[in-house]
Amino acid sequence: MSSSHLGQRIVAVKPLTVPAPDRSAALQVKVTAPLAGHNLPVIVFSHGNAWSLDGYEPLVDRWAAAGFVVVQPTHLDSRRNGLGWDDPRFATIWRVRIADLHAVLDGLDDILVQAGGLETRVDRERIAIVGHSWGAQTTGALLGARVLDADGIPGEDFSHSAVSAGALIAATGTGDTLTPFALEHLPFMRPDYSTMTTPALIIAGGKDQSQLSTRGPEWFTDAYHLSPSPKSLLTIAEGEHTLGGLAGEMVAETTDEDPARVNLVADAVSAYLLDAFELSGTAWTDLSAEAAANDGTWSLSSK
């Protein structure tokens, strides 16, 4: 990977269409990349409920400036598609989301060509997948997690061989603690992390109280505690569900606006992935040292 820094120029190309013949709406993606560099690693990013390829710029732009090519699909649950909770398609959107990520990974070469010559600048052996909220559960499926049915039996394996590392931000926990609303509309929110073997960073907010679970913020750490090693856990003590405003500046859903917190999340993901990909640099080591020295604002664990 060529040297990069957070001040380097980036470029974004959108919308690009990805073949998805069984989908009720076209699958479109945005690609954000540094203007310079070769052998660049890739992040495929899965957004939270109702968002789209136009969200999460504070994360995506920072990753691109750090040397990653970032691909963002718009999932079917995006508010621009107008699918409400009572839409008959909603019950299977979690599967469509997973299929979207498979389509992006399987069609990556064509996406890179459409993005303007990126096919010659990417390292296809270093592909990561990252998601926030519902996107984190979607991402977890490609890292090896499964979904438990009503009897507690794990469903099919949706992992993808091209993915060698990942990050789950505010990922759904597990257990029989879903609220009545979640049980009715989101029964698939029962992940089984015991088979999620791919290396991953889990990021959780210490004040993320979900309206979908009767448990507290520790619900969002299940992906770390219940999955096999190697995993790391970044806990941000004052973080709520959007962890400072991941989806964008002054977004209505943000309850804990804090640009520095967003930068921490972005930089932790890029540092973790660069380390997982065995690329040169000390960013992850430096972050670990900083975590050990801070005043408890955030902490970092590994297993």
C-alpha positions as CSV (number, residue, x, y, z in Angstrom):
1,M,0.0,0.0,0.0
2,S,1.3,3.4,-0.9
3,S,1.9,6.0,1.9
4,S,-1.2,8.0,2.7
5,H,-2.4,10.6,5.2
6,L,-5.7,12.1,6.3
7,G,-5.1,15.3,4.3
8,Q,-4.8,13.7,0.9
9,R,-7.4,14.4,-1.8
10,I,-10.2,12.0,-2.4
11,V,-12.8,11.5,-5.2
12,A,-16.4,10.0,-5.1
13,V,-18.3,8.5,-8.0
14,K,-22.0,7.8,-7.8
15,P,-24.4,6.2,-8.6
16,L,-23.1,3.0,-10.1
17,T,-25.5,0.2,-10.8
18,V,-24.7,-3.4,-9.7
19,P,-26.5,-6.4,-11.3
20,A,-29.1,-7.8,-8.9
21,P,-31.8,-9.4,-11.0
22,D,-34.1,-10.6,-8.2
23,R,-34.2,-7.2,-6.5
24,S,-37.4,-5.0,-6.6
25,A,-35.3,-1.9,-7.1
26,A,-31.9,-1.3,-8.7
27,L,-28.9,-1.8,-6.5
28,Q,-26.8,1.3,-6.6
29,V,-23.4,2.1,-5.0
30,K,-21.1,5.0,-4.4
31,V,-17.3,4.6,-4.5
32,T,-15.0,6.9,-2.6
33,A,-11.2,6.6,-3.1
34,P,-7.9,8.5,-2.7
35,L,-6.8,10.2,-5.9
36,A,-3.3,8.7,-5.6
37,G,-1.9,5.3,-4.6
38,H,-1.9,1.7,-5.6
39,N,-2.5,-1.7,-3.9
40,L,-5.3,0.0,-2.0
41,P,-7.4,-2.1,0.4
42,V,-11.2,-2.1,0.1
43,I,-14.0,-1.4,2.6
44,V,-17.6,-2.4,1.7
45,F,-19.9,-0.4,4.0
46,S,-23.4,-1.4,5.0
47,H,-25.5,1.6,6.3
48,G,-28.0,1.6,9.1
49,N,-31.8,1.4,8.7
50,A,-33.3,4.0,6.3
51,W,-29.9,5.4,5.2
52,S,-28.4,5.3,1.7
53,L,-25.1,5.6,-0.2
54,D,-25.2,9.4,0.5
55,G,-24.8,9.0,4.3
56,Y,-21.9,8.4,6.6
57,E,-19.5,10.8,4.8
58,P,-17.6,11.6,8.1
59,L,-16.6,7.9,8.2
60,V,-16.2,7.2,4.5
61,D,-14.2,10.3,3.6
62,R,-11.8,9.7,6.4
63,W,-11.3,6.1,5.4
64,A,-10.6,7.1,1.8
65,A,-8.2,9.8,3.0
66,A,-6.4,7.1,5.0
67,G,-5.9,5.0,1.8
68,F,-9.0,2.8,1.4
69,V,-11.4,2.4,-1.5
70,V,-14.9,2.5,0.0
71,V,-18.0,1.0,-1.7
72,Q,-21.4,2.0,-0.2
73,P,-24.6,0.3,-1.5
74,T,-28.1,1.7,-0.9
75,H,-30.1,-1.1,0.7
76,L,-33.8,-1.7,0.0
77,D,-34.8,-0.3,3.4
78,S,-33.5,3.1,2.5
79,R,-36.1,5.8,3.2
80,R,-35.8,6.8,-0.5
81,N,-37.4,3.5,-1.4
82,G,-40.4,4.2,0.8
83,L,-40.8,0.7,2.4
84,G,-42.6,1.0,5.7
85,W,-42.7,-1.5,8.6
86,D,-45.9,-3.0,7.2
87,D,-44.7,-3.5,3.6
88,P,-44.8,-7.2,2.8
89,R,-41.2,-7.0,1.6
90,F,-39.9,-5.8,4.9
91,A,-39.8,-9.3,6.5
92,T,-37.1,-10.4,4.1
93,I,-35.1,-7.2,3.8
94,W,-32.5,-8.6,6.1
95,R,-31.8,-11.3,3.5
96,V,-31.8,-8.7,0.6
97,R,-29.3,-6.7,2.5
98,I,-27.0,-9.7,2.8
99,A,-27.5,-10.4,-0.9
100,D,-26.6,-6.8,-1.7
101,L,-23.2,-7.2,-0.1
102,H,-22.6,-10.5,-1.9
103,A,-23.5,-8.7,-5.2
104,V,-21.1,-5.9,-4.5
105,L,-18.3,-8.3,-3.6
106,D,-19.0,-10.6,-6.6
107,G,-19.3,-7.6,-8.9
108,L,-16.3,-5.6,-7.5
109,D,-14.2,-5.7,-10.7
110,D,-17.0,-4.1,-12.7
111,I,-17.7,-1.5,-10.0
112,L,-14.0,-0.5,-10.0
113,V,-14.0,-0.2,-13.8
114,Q,-17.1,2.0,-13.7
115,A,-15.5,4.1,-11.0
116,G,-12.8,5.2,-13.4
117,G,-9.8,2.9,-13.6
118,L,-9.7,1.8,-9.9
119,E,-9.4,-1.8,-11.1
120,T,-5.6,-1.3,-11.5
121,R,-5.2,0.3,-8.1
122,V,-6.9,-2.1,-5.7
123,D,-5.5,-5.0,-3.7
124,R,-8.2,-7.7,-4.1
125,E,-6.6,-9.8,-1.3
126,R,-7.4,-7.1,1.2
127,I,-11.1,-6.6,1.4
128,A,-13.0,-5.7,4.6
129,I,-16.6,-5.2,5.4
130,V,-17.9,-2.7,7.9
131,G,-21.5,-1.8,9.0
132,H,-23.4,0.4,11.5
133,S,-26.5,-0.7,13.4
134,W,-28.6,-2.9,11.1
135,G,-25.6,-2.7,8.7
136,A,-23.5,-4.2,11.5
137,Q,-25.7,-7.3,11.7
138,T,-25.7,-7.5,7.9
139,T,-21.9,-7.3,8.0
140,G,-21.7,-9.9,10.7
141,A,-23.4,-12.4,8.5
142,L,-20.6,-12.1,5.9
143,L,-18.1,-12.6,8.7
144,G,-19.7,-15.9,9.7
145,A,-22.5,-15.0,12.1
146,R,-25.9,-16.7,11.6
147,V,-29.5,-15.9,12.5
148,L,-31.3,-18.0,15.1
149,D,-34.9,-19.0,14.4
150,A,-37.7,-19.0,16.9
151,D,-36.5,-22.4,18.2
152,G,-32.9,-21.1,18.6
153,I,-31.6,-23.0,15.6
154,P,-28.9,-21.2,13.5
155,G,-29.8,-20.5,9.9
156,E,-27.7,-20.7,6.8
157,D,-24.1,-19.6,6.4
158,F,-23.8,-16.3,4.5
159,S,-20.1,-15.8,4.9
160,H,-18.1,-14.6,1.9
161,S,-14.6,-15.9,1.1
162,A,-13.3,-12.6,-0.3
163,V,-13.7,-10.9,3.1
164,S,-10.7,-11.2,5.4
165,A,-11.5,-8.7,8.2
166,G,-14.3,-6.4,9.3
167,A,-15.8,-4.0,11.8
168,L,-19.2,-4.0,13.5
169,I,-20.4,-0.6,14.9
170,A,-23.3,-0.7,17.3
171,A,-24.1,-4.3,16.3
172,T,-27.3,-6.0,17.4
173,G,-26.9,-8.2,20.5
174,T,-28.5,-11.6,21.0
175,G,-30.6,-13.4,23.5
176,D,-34.4,-13.5,24.2
177,T,-34.6,-9.8,25.1
178,L,-36.3,-8.2,22.1
179,T,-39.1,-5.8,22.8
180,P,-42.6,-6.6,21.5
181,F,-42.1,-4.1,18.6
182,A,-38.8,-5.8,17.6
183,L,-40.3,-9.3,17.9
184,E,-43.1,-8.3,15.6
185,H,-41.1,-6.3,13.0
186,L,-37.5,-7.5,13.4
187,P,-37.5,-11.1,14.5
188,F,-34.3,-11.8,12.6
189,M,-32.4,-9.7,15.2
190,R,-31.2,-12.8,17.0
191,P,-27.7,-13.3,15.7
192,D,-25.6,-16.3,16.6
193,Y,-22.0,-15.0,16.9
194,S,-20.4,-18.4,17.8
195,T,-19.5,-19.0,14.1
196,M,-18.2,-15.5,13.4
197,T,-14.6,-16.5,13.0
198,T,-13.3,-13.7,10.8
199,P,-11.1,-11.1,12.6
200,A,-13.2,-8.1,13.5
201,L,-13.3,-4.9,15.5
202,I,-16.5,-4.4,17.6
203,I,-17.4,-0.8,18.5
204,A,-20.0,0.0,21.2
205,G,-21.3,3.0,23.0
206,G,-21.5,3.0,26.8
207,K,-24.8,4.9,26.7
208,D,-26.4,3.1,23.7
209,Q,-29.8,2.1,25.1
210,S,-31.7,0.4,22.4
211,Q,-35.5,0.6,22.1
212,L,-35.4,-2.8,20.6
213,S,-34.0,-4.7,23.5
214,T,-34.7,-4.9,27.2
215,R,-31.0,-5.1,28.0
216,G,-28.7,-2.2,28.5
217,P,-25.7,-0.9,26.4
218,E,-23.8,-4.2,27.0
219,W,-26.2,-5.7,24.5
220,F,-24.0,-4.1,21.8
221,T,-20.9,-5.9,23.0
222,D,-22.2,-9.5,22.4
223,A,-20.5,-9.7,19.0
224,Y,-17.2,-9.4,20.9
225,H,-17.9,-11.6,23.9
226,L,-19.8,-14.4,22.1
227,S,-17.6,-14.8,19.0
228,P,-14.3,-16.7,18.6
229,S,-10.9,-14.9,18.6
230,P,-9.4,-12.9,17.1
231,K,-11.6,-9.9,18.0
232,S,-11.1,-6.4,19.5
233,L,-13.6,-4.2,21.3
234,L,-13.6,-0.4,21.4
235,T,-16.0,0.9,24.0
236,I,-16.8,4.7,24.0
237,A,-18.1,5.5,27.5
238,E,-20.4,8.4,26.5
239,G,-21.3,7.1,23.1
240,E,-24.9,6.7,22.1
241,H,-26.2,4.8,19.0
242,T,-24.8,7.1,16.4
243,L,-21.5,7.5,18.3
244,G,-21.2,11.3,17.8
245,G,-22.9,11.5,14.4
246,L,-21.5,8.8,12.1
247,A,-24.2,9.4,9.4
248,G,-23.4,13.1,8.9
249,E,-23.2,16.5,10.5
250,M,-26.3,17.8,12.3
251,V,-28.3,14.7,11.4
252,A,-31.7,14.4,13.2
253,E,-31.0,10.9,14.5
254,T,-27.8,12.0,16.3
255,T,-28.4,12.4,20.1
256,D,-24.7,12.8,21.1
257,E,-23.2,15.2,18.5
258,D,-19.4,15.0,18.8
259,P,-17.1,15.2,15.8
260,A,-14.1,14.0,17.8
261,R,-16.0,10.8,18.7
262,V,-16.7,10.2,15.0
263,N,-13.1,10.7,14.1
264,L,-12.1,8.2,16.8
265,V,-14.5,5.6,15.4
266,A,-13.2,6.2,11.8
267,D,-9.6,6.1,12.8
268,A,-10.0,3.0,15.0
269,V,-11.6,1.1,12.1
270,S,-8.8,2.1,9.6
271,A,-6.1,1.4,12.1
272,Y,-7.5,-2.0,12.9
273,L,-7.9,-3.0,9.3
274,L,-4.5,-1.9,8.3
275,D,-3.1,-4.0,11.1
276,A,-5.3,-7.0,10.2
277,F,-4.1,-6.6,6.6
278,E,-0.4,-6.6,7.8
279,L,0.2,-3.2,6.1
280,S,3.0,-1.0,7.3
281,G,2.4,1.5,10.0
282,T,1.9,1.7,13.8
283,A,-1.6,3.2,13.9
284,W,-3.1,0.3,15.8
285,T,-0.3,0.0,18.2
286,D,-0.4,3.8,18.8
287,L,-4.2,3.6,19.4
288,S,-3.8,0.8,21.9
289,A,-1.2,2.8,23.8
290,E,-3.5,5.8,23.8
291,A,-6.4,3.7,25.1
292,A,-4.3,2.5,28.0
293,A,-3.3,6.1,28.9
294,N,-6.6,8.0,28.6
295,D,-8.9,8.9,31.4
296,G,-11.5,6.2,30.7
297,T,-13.3,8.1,28.0
298,W,-12.8,5.1,25.8
299,S,-11.2,1.7,26.2
300,L,-9.8,-1.1,24.0
301,S,-9.8,-4.8,24.6
302,S,-8.6,-7.7,22.5
303,K,-8.8,-11.5,22.6
